[in-house]
């Protein structure tokens, strides 16, 4: 079954494992929901998870297998929903520790070995050490190009974000070619007000693009669909252990402990990029991210940086309310 698509949702999953089996990782980032969303899960539930459940049940973008991460209660409920309503769809739930000490690393490493066994049995493939090393090499190339793109002057964040979003469903070679084309693009003249954007999953580029249209320049994206990625996976040791360590110790999301690391990350971005405003995007009912909002707001207050919270419904569109608040935030200086 080589060449089949394996769906995934979270950047704590080392997709190199999927690629090493000759399978195509496909990140599930649907651009909008359907009529079954609210029928399957309570309306007062993570809109991203409701959307993913709806499109999978409707057959849209349905992969040949699915890997979910045990990162929050919503993901566990998604696993239950798909297992019940789509028993024919192979699915694996990978546990992710909230800490990243040696005990957590060993636990995660064992979980990845179980994932490999599941992939090999489900898709009749072999995942060998040399395949993992080759997959890591290709993914490291992607990471290096993305770092160069972030440091490139005259490149809009919305264009880079859109390229990364498109690359989620492309084979590694095509993804790298897409990024290299962007790297060769002539620089534009950008003079917007520097803005830092952070928060949870941002499903599409329209909000970033709207910030740019309103006179902002997004100088940093701390999102799991943007800049919050593994920087490099070293090749010196056991490749699976290297993957486990790199993924677990990448820039943390809000569900990781301790929460002070997230604040230190944001403080470093503020110090380095000198933004004149911070926009915090959180999906409605996303407890881990909404929980940290007061901490980030307090950090911005101490640094004298205007703060704007936007709660999204995962529609893939910039609503009228979002437009009004972003425009006022940029025009009035927060």
N, C-alpha and C positions, 0 to 999 in steps of 0.2 A: 504493500500500500504506500510505497514511497511517493512523495510528491503531494500527499494529501495535506489539507489545511488543519491546523490545530489552533483553536481559539484561545486567547488569553486576555487578562484584564489588568494586570498589576505589574509594575516595573521591578518588584522584588523577585519576579520569575526570571531566571537566566535563560533567555530564549535560545542561546547557543546550543542548549541540550536538544531542543526541538530540531534545529538546523543540522545538528550532527547526525540525526537519524534520516536525513534527506527529506524532512517534512517542512512545510511552510508555516511559520508562525503568523497568525493573523490577529492583531489586537482588535478587540471588540469595542469600537468607539462609534456606535450608530449615531446618525445626525438628528434623529427624531423618533418619537414613540409612535405607537399604534393603538388601535381600539382595545387590545387585550391587556394593556399595561395595568390599568386599575382593577381589572377583573382577577388578576393573578395575585397581586400583592396589595396591601392596604395603601390608599392614596397618601397617607402620612408616612411615607417610606422613601428611602433614597431614590430620587428620580432616575439616576443613572441605572441602578439595578433594576428598577421596574421596566425601563426601556430595553435593557439587554434581555430580560426575561420575555418581554413581548415580542421582540423581533426574532428571537430564537424559536418561540412557539409558532410564529407565523411562517417560519421557514426562510425569513430574510437573512442573508449573510450567515446562514447556518454552516459552521465548520464540520469537519469529519470527526472531531474530538474536541474536548474542552478541558482546560486546566484553570481552576479557580484557586485563589489564595485565601487562606483563613485569616484575613486581615481585619474583619469587622463582623458584627452580627448580621449586617445586610448581606455580605457575601456568603455567609453560612446559609441564610434563608434562600439565596439564589441557588445554591447547590441543592438544597432540599426540593425547591420548585422544579428545577430541570430534571433531577433524578426521578421525581414523581410523574411529571407530565411528558417527559421525553426519555423513557427508559432505554430506548435504542441508541441514544447518543452517548458514546463513551465519555466519561467525565472523571476527573481526578481532583481531589481537594488537597492542596499542599499547605501545611501549617508553616507559619512564619513567626519566629519569636519576636517579642517586642524589644528585647534587649539584644546586644551584639557582643557579649562577653564570650569567653572560650566555651562555656557550657552551651550557650545558645548556638554558637557556630557549629559545634559538634552535632547538635540536634538537627540543625538545618541541613547539614551535610548528609546525614542519614536519610532525611526526607527526600533529598535530591536523588539519592540512590534508589529509593522506592519509586520515584517518578520515572527514572530511566527504565526500571524493570517494567513499569506499567506501559510506557511508550513502546518498548520492544515487543511486549506481548500483544498489545492492542493493534499495532500497525505492522507487525511482522518485520521489524527492522533491527539492525544491529547498531549500537552506539558505542564506538570504540574510542580509546584515548586519542588516537591520531585524528579522528573525526572531530572530537571536542577541541583539540588544539587548532585545527584549521578553522572551525567556526569562531573560536575566540579571536583568531587573527583577523578575520573579516569584520567582526563586530568592533574590535579595537580601531580598525581603520575608520569605521563610521564615527566613533567617538572622537577621534582626532580631527576629522573634518568638521564635525559640529562645533568643537572648541574653536577651530580657526574661524568658522563662520560667526560665532558669537563675538570674536574679537575684531571682525572685519568692520571697518568704518563704511557707512553709507548703505547698510543693509537693514531693511525693515524687519522688525521682529515678527510681524505677521507673515512675511514671506518665508522666513525660516521655520516658523511654527507650522505653516501649511505644508512645507516639504517634509518635515518630520511626521506630521499626521498622515500624509500620503505614503510615506515609507513604511508605516506600520503593517501594510498589507503587501509589500513588495519583497521579492527575493533579495537577499543581501547585496548581490552584485548590482542589481538595478537601483537599489536604494543608494548605494555609494555613488553610482554614476549621476543620479539626480542631485545629490549634494555637491558633487564636483562641478556640475553645471552652474549651480547657484554660486559657488565659490568664484567662478570665472565671470560672473555678471558684473558689469561696470557699476561702481558705487554711485548712489544717489546723494543729493544734497539734503541732509536732514538737520533741522534746527528746532525740533520740538522740545517741550518741557520734559525732562527726564523722569520717567515713571517706573517704579518697580511693581511687578505683579506677582502675587503669590496666592496660595490656597490649594484647593483640591483639584480634581480632574476638571479641565476646561475642554469641552467637547469640540469646539470649532474655533476658527480664527476670527469670526466677525467682531467679537468684543475687542480684541487687540487692534483690529483694523479700525474700529470706530474710535478708539483712543487716539490712534495716529491721525485720523481725519479731523479730530477735534483739537489738534495742536499738541498732542503728547508724543513722546518718543519712548517706547518701552525698552529700557536699557538692560533689564534682567527679567527672566521668567523663572520663578521657582514653582514649577508645576510638574506633576507626574507625566504630563503630556508635553512638557517643555524641557526645562533645564535640569530637572531632578533625576539625573541618570548616573549610571556607573561611569567613572572617569576612565578607568583602564583596568584590565584584568591581566595580572602578571603571568608569565608563562614558565616561571622557574620551577614550580612544584606540581603536585597532582592537579591537573586542570579542573577537576570537579571541585576540589577544595578551594582552588583559586576563585572559581565562580561563586561558591557559597560565601566566601569572605568578602568579595567585591560587592555582591548584591546586598548582603546584610549590613555592610558598613558604608554604603553609598550615602549621599545627602539624605537625611531622614525625612519621612512624612510625619504627619501629626499623630499617627497611631503608635509611633515608636517612643521608647522610654530611654533616658529621661527627656522631658519636654524642653529642658534648658538647651539641648543641642540644636533644636529648631531655632530658638531665639538667637543663639550664637551664629548660626548660619545666616539668618536674616541681618543680624548686626554687621556681619562681614560684608554682605552685599551692599548694605547702606554705606558702609565705610568706603568700599571700593568704587561704587557706581555713583555716589552722591545724588540719589534721586530727590526730586522735589515733591514727591507724593508717592503713597503706597496704596495700591488697589488690591483688596483681599477678596478673592472669589471663593465661595463655598456653596456647594449644592445644598438645597433645603434638606433638613433632617440628617445632615452628615455630622454626627455627634463629635468625632475626633477633631474636625476642623473648627466647628462652631465653639467647641470647648476652649480652643487656644486663642480665639478672637480677642478676649480681654487682655491677654498677655502681649499680643502683637500690637494692639492699640496702645497699651502702656509704653511699650518700647518706642513706638513712633512719637508718643508724647514727650518722652525724655529726649529724643533726638530732634524734636521740633519739626517733624515731618507730618504733613496732612495725611489722614487715613480715611479710606472709603471702603465700606463693606458692601459687597453685592452677593445676594443669595440667588442662585439660579435654579430654574425648573428643568434643566436639561432639554431644551427645545432646539438647540442649534442655532438660535436666533438672538439678536439683541432686541429685547423688548422695549416698548416706549418708556417704561419706568427706568430701565437701565440707561437709556439714552439721556434722559433728563438728568439723572444723578451724575453720570460721568461728565456731561457737558458743564453742569454747575460746578463740579469738583475742579475741573481744569480751568474754567473761566475765572472762578473766584479764589483760586489758590487753596482749595480745601476748606 
